[in-house]
Structure formats: C-alpha cells, structure tokens
Amino acid sequence: MKRVVCFGEIMVRFNPKGYLRFVQAVEFEASYAGGEANVAVSLANFGVNAAYVTKVPAHEIGQCAVNELRRFGVDTSGVLRGGERLGAYYVEKGASQRASKVIYDRSHSAIAEVKPGEFDWDTLLTGADWFHFTGITPALSDNCALVCREALEAAKRRGVRVSCDLNYRKKLWSREKAGEVMAGLMPLVEVCIANEEDAADVFGIRAEGTDIEKGELSREGYISVARQLTSRFGFKKVAITLRGSISASDNNWSGMLYDGGSTAVFAPSYAVRIVDRVGGGDSFGAALIYAQLEGWENQRAINFAVAASCLKHTVEHDFNLMSLAEVEALAGGNTSGRVQR
C-alpha cells in the first residue's frame, strides 16, 4: 500500500447552520479541518496509507481533532502534543451573489509555535512514497517555514516525491513574504498545485486573457502560467484548478495538468451547484496525488482529480467523503445524479 505523509495545521471549524450569516447565528456547528488534513482524509478514503503530522495542545480539544482524523482512517502517530491552543476558523457560507466569508482565529496556535528540530523527519518519512504540504503552513510563522524546509530536505534525502499546493492566504502573510519564502522551497517540490489566482499572488505570474471576477478563463493563459512556473522551479508537473465563478451558488469547475514536456491536458468542465466549497482544492490535490501514485497517464489523472473536487462541492464541511468508486463513476461520464439503488 502506498504511503503519503501530510504536514500542516488542523483546526476546529465553526459555521452557522445552513446559510445563516454570522450575525444571525445563535449556535455554530463544529467540525475539524485544514488544508493538508483534508488531503489526508481524502487519500485514506481512497485506500491510501495516509499519515498526518502536526502539533496540537495536550488537552481535550486537541484530542478531538486527532480523533476526527482517526475516525476516517488517517495515521496520527506522528502528531506531537504541546502548545496552548488549537487554531480555529469561522465560515459563513455564501449564496447567490453574496460571497462566503472566512474569519481566522489561529494566531499562536500549537503548530504555529513549533520549533525546528521538534519533528524527526527521517523517521516520519520512513516508508513514505509521497510528502504533501501547502503554502498555508509556512505562512503560519517563520519557524513553520523552517520546519517545512527540514521536511523537504529529509524527503529529498529519502527519495520521497513532494507536492505543494500554493494556497496563498492574504490574511496570513503578504504577497512579498509569500513570494520570498515559497521561492526558497519550490526547488524541492516535484508537483505544484495551484488555483487560478495563486501563481499571480505568490510569484507575479498571471494568466493573460483571464478575468476571474467575470468567470472568464483562458486555456492558453494557464498553459503559459504552468510553463513559466516549470521554467523557474523545475517542476515535473503543474496542476491548476479552473473555477468559473458565476455566483456563490453556481460555478463552472475544471482543471489542467501540465508536464515538463510542455504538454497540457484539460478535464471536462462541470456546472456545480455548491453545497460547501471549502476544501475543493484540497480534494483536487488528494485525487491528483492518488493518480500519480497509481501511475495514470495525464488525461485520466486530471479527469479524476476534477471529478473528485467537483463532488466535494456537494459535501458539507471540509473533508471530501466520496469513495473511489463514486469519483471514478463521475470521471467516467455518469453525471446524471440519479438515485443509486
């Protein structure tokens, strides 16, 4: 069984029920999530030996987060205990022309205050085939960025393949700081994952002929973005999710996979009625990793990744709880949504 190690922050997510606004809510639903945690859960659902590495407080709320990962089959043996608090974030789901909102409460979380040397990466990566992190993790603190480098250097020593989702978050750091830090890490990454904005926000590489506010996406523009990223950092593959935002409730969803041989393939586009869009990019990344581990050719890989992330938009909260068979059915053309009896 293939083994994937994911590293990042797991948080508690609070959201009003349904489509209530924050100011309307008298109670909040609680769930657990985080970019790399979402990837680990998706991979575990696909039958991969997925491990999650983080640090959580040594109290009941920290244990709740660990228990939630275990519930979905994720290996949590690499989780450290310590620090004062588990990060939190609040989600107000948008509808129609009202955008979704996210408010972070993650300053001084346990993982943000981790120190270099706390994780024994050579041990944690023993037997691993793949390591995954996102640009969110080095954004949490300077020390987190250093720990990411420790992990990447250990992965390189051990011949472990590495993927990174750029995942720029302007509420965590500036474009300038993100560009500086991520540029130092990218030469150790094999597969780069991004959305329609990340390359511009982090590295100033923009897709010409694209207006994300109007949902206008240029295929040639994104091929150019992938080509420039590959030329600069030596990636073997670049995958980009393509979201045509009609409204907060309705999106067109597709993706592109580019390899170092200058070949780009695109998945079919799905018209998505959104239940919960948070975690859509993470489900894409997880499915892409699965496809790479299975050795699938590029067209099959991108079709699978886009189908998985399309389905995630229909699932409440961050984790993509779709089975391998369900994703393969959609990727194979079963788009009717008919009741399965």
N, C-alpha and C positions, 0 to 999 in steps of 0.2 A: 504493500500500500504506500502510495506517495505521501510524503510528509511536508507540510507547509508551516512555517513559523511566521506569525504576525506580531508586530510590536507597535504599541500605541497606548492611548488613554481610553479607558472605559468610563462612562459617565452615567448618571441617572438622568433620564429624560422626563420632564413634566409637560403635559399638554392638557388644555381644556378638553372636555368631551366634545366629540363631533367637530363642528365648525364654529364653536363659540369663540369670541375674542377674549384676550387676556382679562380685560376689564369686566367682562360678563361672568367670568368663571367663579364659582363658589367651591369647586373641587377640581383636582387635577389627577389625570391618570399618570401612573409611574411605570416606566419601563427602563431598560438599560441598553446602551448603545455606544458607538464610537466607530470611526472610520474603519480601522483595522479589525475591530471586534466584529463588525458587520461582515467583513470579508471572511473571517474565520468561521462564523456560523454558516454562511452560505456554502463554504467548502466542506464543512462537516456534513451538511445536508446532502451533498453530492457524493459522500462516501470517502472523502479525503481525510487523512490523519492530520487534523488542523490543530495547531498549538497557539496559545495566546500568551504573550509576555507583556507584563505591565507591573505597576505597583499600586496597591490600594491600601487604605487605612486598616489597621488591625482592630476593626470593630464590626458591628453587625451590618452596617450599610455597605462596607467594603465586601463583606462576605456575601451579601445579597447579589452584588454584581458578579462575583465569582460563581455563585450557584446558578445564575442565569446562563452563563456560558456553559457550565457543565450540563445543564438541562438539555442543551442542544448538541452534546457530544464533543465539545471543544476541550482539549487537554489544557488544564490550567496549572500544571505542575511547575511552570516557570514564573508564576505570579509571586512577587515579593509583597510582604506586609510591612507597613510603616507609613509615616506621614500623618497629617492631621485631618485631611478631608478628601472625600470623593467629589470630583468635579460634577457639575450639574448644568443642564441647559433646558430652556423652555421653548416650546414650539407652538405657534399659533398657525393652524392650517388655513391657507388662503382659499378663496373660492371665486370663480368667475374673474372679474377684473381686480379683486382685492388680493394682493400678494401675501404669501406666507411670511411669517416673521420668526426669527430665532434670536433669543437673548441668552448669552453665555454667563455662567457663574462658575468659572473654573480656575480663577487665579489661586496660586499657592496650593494646588491640588497635590496629592501624593506623588504622582508621576512627574509633575512639573518641577518638583524639588529633588528629583533623583540626581545622583552624583555619578560622574564617570567611575567605572570600576565596580559598581554595585551588581551588575549583571555579568555572569560568567558566560560570555557568548560562545566560546568554543564548546562548552558543554551543552548549552541550549540549542546549538545548531548541529549537534551530533546526529547523524542520520537524516538530516533535512535535505530536501530536494529544492526547496524554494524559500526565499525570505521576502516578506512584503511589509512596506511601511508607506505612510503618506506624508505630504508636506505639512500636515497639521501637527505632527509630533515634534519636529524640530522647531516649530513656531511657538511651542509652549514655554520654552526657556532656553538660554544659551547652553545649559547643561544637557538638556534633552537633545540639542543638536549634536553635542559632543558624543553622547551615548549612541545616537544614530550612526555616527561615523565609526564608533567602535564595532557596532553590529555589522556594518557593511564591510569593514576590513576583515572581520572574522569570517564573513560569508565568502569573501574573495579567497582567503587562505584555504577554505574548505571546498571550494568549487561549487558553492551553492548559488543558484540563479537568483537574481534580485529584480523585484518590480517596485515601482514607486508611482503612486497617484499624486500628482502635483497638488491638488486640493488646496488652492490658495484661499485663505480666510482673512479678509481685511480687518476683521475685529481682533485678530491675534497679532499681526505684525504688518509692517509697511511693505510696499512693493520693493523698495530698495533693499531692505533687510532680507526679504524672501529671496530676491534675485542673487544676493551675495552668498547666502548660506546654501541655497539649493544648488547653485552652480558648483560649489565645492563637493557636493555629494553625488551629483549626477554621473560623473565618470565611472562610478562604481555600480551603476544601475544598468541592467540589460533591457528591461521593458518599461517604457514610460507610458503612463496612462494620464489622460487629461480630459477636460471638457472644453467647450467652445470658447471659454474665457481664460483658462489657466495660463496658457503659453504667453498670452499678451500681458497678463498681470504680473507674472513672475519673471519672464525673460524678454518682454517687449516684442515678441514675435506675433504678428497679427495676421489674421486671415483676410485677405483682400476680397471685396465683394460680399462681405457679410455684415448684417445688421441684426444682432441677437435680440434687440428690443422689438424688432418687427418680425422676428422669426425667419429671417432670410439668411440661409446658409449656403456658402459657395463650396462645392466639392473641390474645385481647383485651388481655392484658397487654403483649405485644410491639408491638401496634399503638399502645398508649399510650406505650411507650418511644420508638418511632420518631417519634411526633407531638411528644413533648417535646423530643427532640434537634433536630428540624426547627425547632420554635418558637424554641429557644435559639440555634441557629447558622445557620439559613437554608439548610440542605442542600436540594438539589434532589431527592435520593433517599437513602434509608437502606435498607441490606440487612442482614439478620440471619440467621446460620445457627442452626438449631434442632436441638440434639443431645439426644436422649433416651437417657441412658446406662443401659443395662440391666446391663452389666458391661464390663470392659476389652476383652472379645472381641466383644460384640454391642451395637450402638447402633441407634437409630432416627434417621434423618437427613433433615432437610428445611430449608426456608428461607423467608424472607419478604422481599418488596420493597415499600417504601412510597414514594410520591412526594409532592411538596409539595401536590398537590391532595387530600390526605387519603385517597387510595385505597391499599389494601394487597392484595397478592395472595400466595398461598402455593403452594409447589410440592408435588407428591406426596411422601409420606414413604416412604423406603426402609429396609428392615431390612438392616443392613450387618453382615457377618461381617468383622472387621477383620484385615488383614494388617499395616498400618502406618498409624496415624492422623496422624502428624506431617506437616504440610503440607496437611491437609484444608481448613483455612480459606483458605490461600493459593490453592489450586486453585479454590475458590469465587470468590474475588476476581478472579482472572485471567479466568475464564469470564464473570463479570458485566461486566468491562471490555470484553471482546470483544463481548458482546451490545450494550452501549451504543454502541460504535463502529459496529456494524452497523445501529444504529437500530431494533432489535427492540422490539416492544411488551412491556410489563412481564411478562405471564404467560409468554411464550416465554423472556424473559431469565432469570427466576428458575428456570424448569424446566431450562434449560440449565446454569445455574450449579450447581444442586443435583445434577444428573446428573454433571457433571464432578467435583465434590468427592466424590460417592458412589464413583465409580470410583477416585479417588485412594486411598481407604482399602484398595484391593486391591493397591497397588503398593509394593514395598519402597523405603525411604528417602524423602527429602522431595519430590523432583521428581515432578510428575504427567505420566507419559509416555503419556498417552492421546491418540489422534488426534481431530481434529474429527469425523470420521465415526463413531467409536466413541461419543463423547459424544452426538451427535445421535441415534444409534440408541437409546440408553437413554432419552434425553429423549422420544423418540417412542413409548416404550412397550415396547421389546424388553428385557424384564427376565429372560429365561429363563436366560441364561448358557450357552446351548448352544454347542458347538464350532463355530467358523466355518471351513468348508472351501471 
